Amino acid sequence: MGRRSYSFPVLLISLLFVTISLSTLNTQVPLWLVHSYFPVWQIGLIGSSYFVGNLVGTIVANWFIGKFNAKLTYSYVCVLFAVATLGLSFSMDFYSWIFWRFLIGIACAVTWVVVESCILVTGTLRTRGKMLAVYMTTYYLGTVFGQALLRYFPTDVLYFSLVISTLMALAVLFILLTHYKLPKKKHNTFNLMPMILHKQARFGLIGCMIAGMIIGCFYSLLPAYYAHLGYNDSQVANWMIVLIISGVIAQIPVGWIADKYGKQTLLIVEMLIAIMACLMLISGLFNVVATIILGATIYTIYPISMAWACESVRKPDIVAMNQTMLLVNTLGSLIAPAFISLIMDICGDIYLFVSFAIISLYYVWVLTNNMIKNRWSHN
């Protein structure tokens, strides 16, 4: 028990270094590309390549853990993260940056699987929920810290990469101080299709994809949008902090409201509020307030949808459903930036928020239609 209690905070410290690195890189990469006069569609595709890496990393993570164990797998992918970030400094080339961002996406997904697996294996029924809550809080705080620290990072790609490499070395050092061991699986028991085809979980899965689509655009395209408005790198980081911290603050109260009034009803209300925020941003009205509202609504869609989908399956299927939701969320994250960046290139940057409003309106229609059908069936 002593080792477990000692290892958990050390694991979170290691995660913090990884999250800070990822947060700074997710904002800085689009800014580098804007400064190098890359078109928006290329910025979107480079952003999508990171999420393709997330998808691949999620799928292969269990194999790597079984092959090398948890600590070594985590250490190797931290090294991969550092090497891929250094690779960005080799050339400002579209195809090479797609490749390096793809590798970074794999590394990040594997670290998340390792951390979440360690928590699920060592936690008990009484402590697992609290541990996951602390984990998510650490992740979000690391994201905010990364945005806040961005102004102190060097803007040159090579020196920036060296700072990231230092943070990755610290992450490896701390993970090696833990005592986690994960059980090896003899075969992969994960089957995607039964979870996707599960009728009661369908609307929660759609919510996970919607959240992935919009949040993927937040990280891939929103920094470029602000840069095109004339904001400097520090100001862009401040806007991202406002967006992300709004989502952090909203997590607990929104979760309480979801339990009290129902997840489907809350998701409809949230989507309508998000549409209102998008219309405010399109019109240029109360941009700070609209950004706060948008962050608070969009960042809470995924946990609510996840809880809703998991309620509809048996206990033995919860892990498989969680994996399915992560994959669906990642799929949305990699598709949306590529397509929306093309729309922005053709129609203008403001169509980023037009796209958000259309996506949100679609989900409102799906949920409302489902609610009406359920009421008719009960009557």
Secondary structure as UniProt FT lines:
FT   HELIX           2..35
FT   TURN            36..37
FT   HELIX           40..68
FT   HELIX           70..87
FT   TURN            88..90
FT   HELIX           94..122
FT   TURN            125..127
FT   HELIX           128..149
FT   HELIX           150..152
FT   HELIX           157..175
FT   TURN            176..177
FT   HELIX           192..196
FT   HELIX           199..201
FT   HELIX           202..220
FT   HELIX           222..228
FT   TURN            229..230
FT   HELIX           233..261
FT   HELIX           263..283
FT   HELIX           287..298
FT   TURN            299..300
FT   HELIX           301..311
FT   HELIX           315..317
FT   HELIX           318..347
FT   TURN            349..350
FT   HELIX           351..378
//
